[in-house]
C-alpha cells in the first residue's frame, strides 16, 4: 500500500530552515515513509499516543501514521537537541 505523506505547516517551515544537504537527506527519508511508514528504525515516543520518530543523522522526523486513512503526517523536523521540546 502507498501512504500519502503530508507535512504540517510547522514541519514544512522547519525543513526549509535546514541546510540544503540536510534537507535533501530528510526529504528522501520522508518520501520512503510512503511505502514503509513503520521502518525497523522507527521508535515510538514515550507518552506520544502513536507518535513515531526516525533518525536522519543529528536530525529527527516526528510523525504519526493514520492507518485507516493511509496518511503519514510529519509533525516536526529538527535537531535532536531541540525537537522534543514543548511536545505533548
GROMACS elastic network, one bead per residue, 0.5 to 0.9 nm:
[ bonds ]
;  ai    aj funct       b0    kb
    1    34     6  0.84168   500
    1    35     6  0.66970   500
    1    36     6  0.86289   500
    1    70     6  0.80487   500
    2    34     6  0.55328   500
    2    35     6  0.52374   500
    2    36     6  0.81730   500
    2    70     6  0.72576   500
    2    71     6  0.88771   500
    3    33     6  0.75700   500
    3    35     6  0.63667   500
    3    36     6  0.81953   500
    3    37     6  0.75459   500
    3    65     6  0.89426   500
    3    67     6  0.85467   500
    3    69     6  0.83609   500
    3    71     6  0.52098   500
    3    72     6  0.64842   500
    4    33     6  0.87877   500
    4    34     6  0.59774   500
    4    69     6  0.88085   500
    4    70     6  0.62781   500
    4    72     6  0.60780   500
    4    73     6  0.84310   500
    5    30     6  0.75311   500
    5    31     6  0.73416   500
    5    33     6  0.71837   500
    5    34     6  0.59369   500
    5    70     6  0.87612   500
    5    71     6  0.58799   500
    5    73     6  0.60438   500
    5    74     6  0.73795   500
    6    71     6  0.72631   500
    6    72     6  0.61232   500
    6    74     6  0.61084   500
    6    75     6  0.88768   500
    7    10     6  0.78946   500
    7    11     6  0.57453   500
    7    12     6  0.58502   500
    7    63     6  0.88782   500
    7    72     6  0.83957   500
    7    73     6  0.57970   500
    7    75     6  0.65693   500
    7    76     6  0.82870   500
    8    11     6  0.51185   500
    8    12     6  0.61969   500
    8    13     6  0.87289   500
    8    73     6  0.68922   500
    8    74     6  0.60539   500
    8    75     6  0.55337   500
    8    76     6  0.75746   500
    9    12     6  0.51014   500
    9    13     6  0.63385   500
    9    14     6  0.86504   500
    9    75     6  0.84698   500
   10    13     6  0.51901   500
   10    14     6  0.61221   500
   10    15     6  0.86001   500
   10    75     6  0.72689   500
   10    76     6  0.67010   500
   10    77     6  0.84558   500
   11    15     6  0.60484   500
   11    16     6  0.86001   500
   11    61     6  0.88337   500
   11    62     6  0.89623   500
   11    74     6  0.65725   500
   11    75     6  0.56923   500
   11    77     6  0.54968   500
   11    78     6  0.84589   500
   12    15     6  0.51833   500
   12    16     6  0.63137   500
   12    17     6  0.87933   500
   12    74     6  0.87865   500
   12    76     6  0.83215   500
   12    77     6  0.82057   500
   13    16     6  0.51431   500
   13    17     6  0.62951   500
   13    77     6  0.89749   500
   14    17     6  0.52178   500
   14    18     6  0.68186   500
   14    76     6  0.73119   500
   14    77     6  0.58876   500
   14    78     6  0.66596   500
   15    18     6  0.55567   500
   15    19     6  0.87230   500
   15    22     6  0.87722   500
   15    23     6  0.62233   500
   15    26     6  0.80641   500
   15    27     6  0.84837   500
   15    76     6  0.86896   500
   15    77     6  0.62922   500
   15    78     6  0.76849   500
   16    19     6  0.79655   500
   16    20     6  0.82921   500
   16    23     6  0.71761   500
   17    20     6  0.88131   500
   17    23     6  0.86074   500
   18    21     6  0.84058   500
   18    22     6  0.64573   500
   18    23     6  0.60108   500
   18    78     6  0.83476   500
   19    22     6  0.54938   500
   19    23     6  0.61858   500
   19    24     6  0.89263   500
   20    24     6  0.63174   500
   20    25     6  0.88285   500
   21    24     6  0.53116   500
   21    25     6  0.65294   500
   21    26     6  0.87947   500
   22    25     6  0.51852   500
   22    26     6  0.61289   500
   22    27     6  0.84910   500
   22    56     6  0.85686   500
   22    57     6  0.86844   500
   22    59     6  0.85367   500
   23    26     6  0.51952   500
   23    27     6  0.59736   500
   23    28     6  0.85717   500
   24    27     6  0.51086   500
   24    28     6  0.61905   500
   24    29     6  0.86662   500
   25    28     6  0.52583   500
   25    29     6  0.63710   500
   25    30     6  0.87562   500
   25    56     6  0.73453   500
   25    57     6  0.89912   500
   26    29     6  0.50663   500
   26    30     6  0.61315   500
   26    31     6  0.86111   500
   26    56     6  0.64827   500
   26    59     6  0.82615   500
   26    60     6  0.87995   500
   26    61     6  0.79662   500
   26    77     6  0.87066   500
   27    30     6  0.50036   500
   27    31     6  0.61239   500
   27    32     6  0.86750   500
   28    31     6  0.51504   500
   28    32     6  0.64079   500
   29    32     6  0.51585   500
   29    33     6  0.67335   500
   29    54     6  0.88895   500
   29    56     6  0.76707   500
   29    61     6  0.89365   500
   30    33     6  0.52680   500
   30    34     6  0.74960   500
   30    61     6  0.80906   500
   30    74     6  0.82283   500
   31    34     6  0.57539   500
   31    35     6  0.80067   500
   32    35     6  0.57829   500
   32    36     6  0.63555   500
   32    37     6  0.76571   500
   33    38     6  0.73831   500
   33    39     6  0.78420   500
   33    72     6  0.73834   500
   34    37     6  0.60509   500
   34    70     6  0.89108   500
   34    71     6  0.82649   500
   34    72     6  0.73054   500
   36    39     6  0.58284   500
   37    42     6  0.86719   500
   37    64     6  0.89246   500
   37    65     6  0.68867   500
   37    71     6  0.89895   500
   37    72     6  0.69501   500
   38    41     6  0.79903   500
   38    42     6  0.60431   500
   38    43     6  0.87289   500
   38    52     6  0.83172   500
   38    65     6  0.82643   500
   39    42     6  0.54610   500
   39    43     6  0.89584   500
   39    54     6  0.84857   500
   40    43     6  0.81633   500
   41    53     6  0.85842   500
   41    54     6  0.63663   500
   41    55     6  0.77369   500
   42    52     6  0.62487   500
   42    53     6  0.55441   500
   42    55     6  0.78421   500
   43    51     6  0.86269   500
   43    52     6  0.54906   500
   43    53     6  0.54170   500
   43    54     6  0.65783   500
   44    47     6  0.86550   500
   44    48     6  0.73292   500
   44    49     6  0.84308   500
   44    50     6  0.67457   500
   44    51     6  0.59528   500
   44    53     6  0.64109   500
   45    48     6  0.50828   500
   45    49     6  0.77834   500
   45    50     6  0.75875   500
   45    51     6  0.58032   500
   45    52     6  0.56422   500
   45    53     6  0.68274   500
   45    62     6  0.87307   500
   46    49     6  0.78212   500
   46    51     6  0.84880   500
   47    50     6  0.84398   500
   47    51     6  0.85580   500
   47    88     6  0.80273   500
   48    51     6  0.50509   500
   48    52     6  0.78212   500
   48    87     6  0.85957   500
   48    88     6  0.69130   500
   49    52     6  0.89529   500
   50    63     6  0.88038   500
   50    64     6  0.63174   500
   50    65     6  0.75203   500
   51    62     6  0.69454   500
   51    63     6  0.57280   500
   51    65     6  0.75972   500
   51    75     6  0.89655   500
   52    61     6  0.82068   500
   52    62     6  0.58009   500
   52    63     6  0.53740   500
   52    64     6  0.59875   500
   52    65     6  0.81269   500
   53    60     6  0.64069   500
   53    61     6  0.54050   500
   53    63     6  0.61891   500
   53    64     6  0.85780   500
   54    59     6  0.85511   500
   54    60     6  0.57016   500
   54    61     6  0.53896   500
   54    62     6  0.68841   500
   54    63     6  0.85024   500
   55    58     6  0.71172   500
   55    59     6  0.60014   500
   55    61     6  0.65838   500
   55    80     6  0.84886   500
   56    59     6  0.51475   500
   56    60     6  0.59604   500
   56    61     6  0.75711   500
   57    60     6  0.78712   500
   57    80     6  0.89761   500
   58    78     6  0.85110   500
   58    79     6  0.58181   500
   58    80     6  0.57260   500
   58    81     6  0.84156   500
   59    77     6  0.70895   500
   59    78     6  0.53697   500
   59    80     6  0.52264   500
   59    81     6  0.85526   500
   59    83     6  0.81840   500
   60    76     6  0.80415   500
   60    77     6  0.57859   500
   60    78     6  0.56364   500
   60    79     6  0.62005   500
   60    80     6  0.57823   500
   60    83     6  0.69762   500
   61    74     6  0.70279   500
   61    75     6  0.77543   500
   61    76     6  0.60593   500
   61    78     6  0.69653   500
   61    83     6  0.85055   500
   62    73     6  0.87459   500
   62    74     6  0.60058   500
   62    75     6  0.55471   500
   62    76     6  0.50661   500
   62    77     6  0.62670   500
   62    78     6  0.86325   500
   62    83     6  0.82109   500
   62    84     6  0.88606   500
   63    72     6  0.68523   500
   63    73     6  0.54971   500
   63    75     6  0.51130   500
   63    76     6  0.69818   500
   63    77     6  0.88878   500
   64    71     6  0.84178   500
   64    72     6  0.58342   500
   64    73     6  0.52972   500
   64    74     6  0.65365   500
   64    75     6  0.73178   500
   65    68     6  0.89417   500
   65    69     6  0.87915   500
   65    70     6  0.75599   500
   65    71     6  0.60226   500
   65    73     6  0.63908   500
   65    74     6  0.87655   500
   66    69     6  0.55414   500
   66    70     6  0.58507   500
   66    71     6  0.50965   500
   66    72     6  0.61330   500
   66    73     6  0.76914   500
   67    71     6  0.66021   500
   67    72     6  0.81852   500
   68    71     6  0.80301   500
   69    72     6  0.89150   500
   74    77     6  0.77672   500
   76    83     6  0.70584   500
   76    84     6  0.89333   500
   77    83     6  0.67079   500
   78    81     6  0.81670   500
   78    82     6  0.65517   500
   78    84     6  0.86316   500
   79    82     6  0.55245   500
   79    83     6  0.57522   500
   80    83     6  0.55988   500
   80    84     6  0.74767   500
   81    84     6  0.75235   500
   81    85     6  0.84489   500
   82    85     6  0.57245   500
   83    86     6  0.83968   500
   83    87     6  0.81686   500
   84    87     6  0.56618   500
   84    88     6  0.89781   500
   85    88     6  0.89443   500
